Amino acid sequence: MTAQLLAAAGGGKLMWYLTRGSGTVALVLLTVSLVLGIAGPLSRRGMRVPRVTLAGLHRSLSLLSVVFVAAHVGTTVADSYAPIGLEDAVVPFLSPYRPVWLGLGAVAFDLVLALVVTSLLRVRLGARSWRLTHWLAYACWPVALVHALGTGSDPRAGWLQLTAAACVAAVLAAVAMRLARSGASLERRLAGGAAAAGLAVAGVVWYSAGPGARGWAARAGTPATLLHARTLVARPPAAPVKPALPATFTARVQGAVTQREAANGLVDIHLDGTFAGNVSGRVRVVLEGLPIDGGGVSMTSSGVAFAARGTPVYEGHIVGLEGSQVEARVSDGSGRTLDLVLDLRLSGTSNVLGGTVHGRTV
């Protein structure tokens, strides 16, 4: 049963990485395309790069960004972890999952679709109408940036913070260069620069109080069943023996697997065990999902509780399933985080569980 469950849900990890990766690449490509669009007119004012080269690069990057946006939408819909349907990718603000911030992604996707359609019909629309419609690209980028920070699972991750900061810095630099070399009056250039700087400051304030702060997942509108399934996990007891966990550890796991039917046709699977080695304590893993043909469950939510002797209870959720291997990330009340890898196996046809747990402090 465990092997079937893990095999069925193991694709979720791949889909999760594909969704995050394609969305990040799409944001970077949209940023570069926007920067080239802003700096394009400067090629007529002494820049060494020919205008036709910039135009060709801008067009190629725009088409490539559309490909990654489509891949991002497709993998998001295909991933069964969050309740996101195809209509949520097109019709904004209706999804039960983070409706506002996912809705902004739908707005950005609709703007991209409008740009693609109008570009295909450019000859029939005429240059003036197409150029006016093409201004949607300037609205698409900030909407996509806010969507990435508000909806994604990594708003506080260093790599995403650096990526977002680099994208904003690139756009601000292009705007500054455009304003510095424009023929507008000094007052208008200063007003444009102040507006751009003001928007950047407002974005930093929003991020600091929103996605960059603790508890954003709940405030953003994540369904309660996906909030790491905290209500599914009972806190295992811990006795004070050791003051802290080592940086890395490995321990043997023994326990049992139980399964029961929950509401709405869902199935709950509980993996309860004790571990002993250079650390000892108790661990519980709870998976909830829909039963699939041929046995097993397609995971929709999960919860993990880990308690070594002498340490606080660490709670979190599953981040990856690969064969009989469960990967989880858990944290205690003070923000200390552990990465756990459980190599599990069933003993024959019984529900007796064995294996090992590997841990690493983050």
PEBEL-V342716 format. One line per field, one symbol per residue. psi: psi as a letter, one per 40 degrees, with the letter a starting at -180 (. if undefined). A space follows every 10 residues. Layout:
# PEBEL-V342716
psi=???
This chain:
# PEBEL-V342716
psi=dddddddded eddddddddd dddddddddd dddddddded eeeefeidhi dddddddddd dddddddddd ddddddddhe dighiddded hifeiehgdd dddddddddd dddddddddd fddddidddd dddeeddddd dddddddddd diefdeiddd dddddddddd dddddddddd eieiiddddd dddddddddd ddddddddeb deiiedddde fhideegefd eehhhiihhh didiiidiih iihiaihihi haifeihhhh hhiiiibeii aiihhhhhah iiheiihhhd iiihhhhihe iihhiaihei hhbehhhihi iadeehiihi hhhiiigbei ehiiaihhih i.
